[in-house]
Amino acid sequence: MPTPKAADGTFEAFIRKGHDLLKAGDLHEAMAAFKSARADARRRLKTPASKPRRARGGTNPADEQFNKALASISACHIELGEYDKASRGLREVILRSSDDETICAAAYNLSIALRRLSQFQKAFTYARKAFEKSKVLKDVTWMARCYNLIGNIHLVQSHLDKALQHYRKALALRLSEKVTNEFSVAILRDNIGYCLMLRGEYDAGIDSVRQALDAVTKLGSKKCICECAHDLSFGLMQLRRLDEAETYGKMALEIAEAEKYHDIVKNCFYLLGEINYLKGDEKARDHYFYRLQELYPNLPFLRDFLCTFDVSKIIALRFPQ
């Protein structure tokens, strides 16, 4: 991939460009921009006086830029589903950085990666570390992100009431900001909606996710559009509104395949197979379940199991953002 050109070719310009691309869901382009920022920082570190220090305190601007670039790159790995890669180097950033925001970002991303690697206790530890730094910074944005993150960790462990409580705290903070971050509000409405669905409150959950989808469609975020469509497919399937569920499932699958959102692709194969199982369309059911089976060659019974048992009421599919 060619190196992206930032407006003024500086570290900060590459970082800004990377975050804009990340928000839009252009993950590989965002990764390239952050790597350009890292290369810019590394170039400045080549002189003996600017080598990275391994202890907290006394770091120079080039040190902190290198740390910031690593934390930003990890965010792209997270969005690409590369959680082991995302976790690499973040502990060292937390130890050697003297910048509270960089430490907050590194702890936040490390918590997300560990959650996806099913290391929930460690994920909580770093989520709390990020939240502590957000309070030091007195940064409402980071506090809201951390509430959302802690909610996500509770949700994946099926602590749904605690998850919903943290999501609502995050949403309240977002709505209290002088300038509303519509993107973040939409993510929270989607997470709240999905949590409500898992609690069996399907109508309220679907309404919340529809609000989120309307917002992210206007903002043009492909990843969020994909996840909202996925969640609507899941909720509508639970209400047995199968034609609507299939429409949203196909919408999510089309985006996920085009953008290589591998986790969502797997979920959509299951959803669309299950929807067609419930509709009695064996040909379409087998098409999607066979495609899912191909992704799990070590589970040769998977397709037959899904064709035999309806697990739609007992399965939770995705990790929220």
Stockholm file with secondary structure:
# STOCKHOLM 1.0

chainA/1-321         MPTPKAADGTFEAFIRKGHDLLKAGDLHEAMAAFKSARADARRRLKTPASKPRRARGGTNPADEQFNKALASISACHIELGEYDKASRGLREVILRSSDDETICAAAYNLSIALRRLSQFQKAFTYARKAFEKSKVLKDVTWMARCYNLIGNIHLVQSHLDKALQHYRKALALRLSEKVTNEFSVAILRDNIGYCLMLRGEYDAGIDSVRQALDAVTKLGSKKCICECAHDLSFGLMQLRRLDEAETYGKMALEIAEAEKYHDIVKNCFYLLGEINYLKGDEKARDHYFYRLQELYPNLPFLRDFLCTFDVSKIIALRFPQ
#=GR chainA/1-321 SS CCCCCCSSCSHHHHHHHHHHHHHHTCHHHHHHHHHHHHHHHHHHTTSGGGCCCSSSSCCCHHHHHHHHHHHHHHHHHHHTTCHHHHHTTHHHHHHHCCCHHHHHHHHHHHHHHHHHTTCHHHHHHHHHHHHHHHHHHTCHHHHHHHHHHHHHHHHHTTCHHHHHHHHHHHHHHHHHSSSCCHHHHHHHHHHHHHHHHHTTCHHHHHHHHHHHHHHHHHHTCHHHHHHHHHHHHHHHHHTTCHHHHHHHHHHHHHHHHHHTCHHHHHHHHHHHHHHHHHHTCHHHHHHHHHHHHHTCTTCTTHHHHHHHCCCTTTCCCCCCC
#=GC SS_cons         CCCCCCSSCSHHHHHHHHHHHHHHTCHHHHHHHHHHHHHHHHHHTTSGGGCCCSSSSCCCHHHHHHHHHHHHHHHHHHHTTCHHHHHTTHHHHHHHCCCHHHHHHHHHHHHHHHHHTTCHHHHHHHHHHHHHHHHHHTCHHHHHHHHHHHHHHHHHTTCHHHHHHHHHHHHHHHHHSSSCCHHHHHHHHHHHHHHHHHTTCHHHHHHHHHHHHHHHHHHTCHHHHHHHHHHHHHHHHHTTCHHHHHHHHHHHHHHHHHHTCHHHHHHHHHHHHHHHHHHTCHHHHHHHHHHHHHTCTTCTTHHHHHHHCCCTTTCCCCCCC
//
